[in-house]
Amino acid sequence: MSTTHTDRLRALLEPLAAQAGLDLEDVKVTQAGSRRQVQIDVDADGGVDLDAIAEFSRVVGEALDESDVMGSGAYVLEVGSPGAERPLTAPRHWARAEGRLAKIHLVDGGEIVARVLESDEDGALVEVQPVKGRGRPKERRLEFAEVDRARVQVEFNRKDEQLLDEAPDFPDDASEEGDDGAE
């Protein structure tokens, strides 16, 4: 059984990610001019911050330089997170997307837009959004076997009532607060 270059990279990187408390989500190697580009996506429950990504990037760079996985050729290393519109390909992705809107393509050819309410190892409970805003959202249990592919959607105008209720009240005129009368 032969292993691909990406398989060898994954074998090197997965233990490093686990030690850092991260999940190795994706590894891609592409040619970028005369150099190869190594793109690595990591994630964690609660997301990853820039400090964690920078530290993991340093550890990966050292490990790649010490190993022969990349050979002697030059490469560019990029470490990041899957991004806002991440694909939902594993149960942990669905769990991390709870509360988020997702576009879901079903195995039977259908397509729905739904909010992920909760998930487990076998599927997710979603709230299917009404078509063109007509009607009310409906809850539906989706087994992962029914899902061909799914991706989190970015919401620019979501009005989350709980967040609005918890937001601090600011005075109507900001100059009222802390105005010492000096001009």
N, C-alpha and C positions, 0 to 999 in steps of 0.2 A: 504494500500500500504506500503510494507516494504521497507526500504532503506538499501543498502549494506554499508559495512564499507567504501568503496571507495567513495560512495555518501556522507556519513557523513563528510569524510575528505574534499572532494571538497566544500561542503557547508561552512566549516570552513575556507578553504584556499582561495577561490575565492575573497571574499571581501578584504582580506589582500593583495592579488596580485594586485587588482584594486587600492587600496590605495597607493601601491608602484609604480604604473604606469606600471605594468607587466601583461601579459596574462598567466594564468595558463594553460599550454599545456597538461601535463600528470601527473597522480598520480598513483603510483604502490606501493603495500605493498606485500612484499615477506618474507618468513621465511629464516633467515640466522643463522643457528645453533640454539641456544637457544633464539635468539633475532629476532625481526621483523625488516625488513629494509624498510624504507619509502623513496621512490625515487620521487622527484618532479622536473618537468621540467617547466621552465618559459622562456618567450621571450618577446620582445618588438620591436616596430618599430625602426630600427637602431641597433638592437641587444642588448644584456645585457653584462655589464662588470662585472668583479669579485667583485668590491665593491658593486654593486647592489645585486648580488647573496649572498654575505656574509651578508649584512644587512637583506635581506629577510629571509635568513636561521635563523638568530638570532630571528627575529619576529615570524617566524613559530615555532621555538623551544619553545619560551615562550608560544605561544598560545596552542600548543599541551600539554605542561606540565600543563597548567591551566585548560584544558578541560578534559573530560573523554573519548574522541574519541579513544585514544590508550589504554585505560584501565590502569592497574597498571604494566603491563609487560614492560620490557626493549625494547628499539628500537634504531635503528641507523638511523639518518636523513641525506639524501643526497639531496642537491639542486643544479641543474645545468641547462644548456640550452639544447635544442633538438639536438644540434650538427650539423656538417657540412653536413651530408647526411640526413637531416630531411625529414620526410614524409610530403607531401602536402595534408592536409585533410580539410582545411578550406580556404575560400577566402583570409583571411589575410596572410596565409602561401604563397599563390601564389603571392600576392603583395610583400611580403618580398623577394621572390625568383626572382624578375625581374632582368634580366641580367644573371641569372644562368642557367646551363644546368640541365635538368630533364629527368629521365627515366619514361615514362608514359605507364601504362598498361591500355588498353581500355576495356570497357565493352564487346565489340564484340570479344575480344580475341586478338586483335592486340597489338603491342608494338611499341612505337616510342621513339626516343631520340630527344629532342627539347630544344631550348633556350626559356625561358619565356621572352616575350617582354613587355607585359602589361597584366593587369587583372582587372576584376570588380567582382561584386557579383555573376554573372551567369557563367563566364567562363574566358578563357585566350586566348590571341593571342600569338602563339608560332611560332618559326622558326624551322621547322623540318630539322634536319641534314641529308645530303645525306648518303645513305648506302655505307659503305666502302670508304667514301670520294669521291665518284663519283657523278658528277652533282653539282647543286647549292642548297643551302638551300631554302626551300619554306615556306612561311607564311601560317598558318592555324589557324582558330578560333576553339577552343575546348570548348564546353559547359561542365561544371562540371558533368552533368548527363552522359556524354560519358566516364568519367574517372572512372576506377575501383580503381586504386591506382597509386600514383606517389611519386617519391623520388628525391630530389636534388642529383646531382652527383658532386663529387669532381673532379676538373680539375687541373692537375699538370702542364700542358704545355700550357695553354691558353696564347696566345699572344694578349693582348688587346692593339690595336694601340693607343687609346686615352691615356691610362696610360703610354705607352712607349713615346709618344710625350711629355707628361707633366713631365717626369722624368728629374732630373737635369743632366747636362753634367758633367762628371768627366774627369780629365786629364788622358791621356793614362798611364802616370807614376805617381803614387800617391806621389812619393818622390819629384816631381817637386814643388808641392804646399807646402809652409811653410818650405822649406829647407833653413836653415840658414847657411849652409856650415859647421857646426860643425860635428865632427866625434866622 
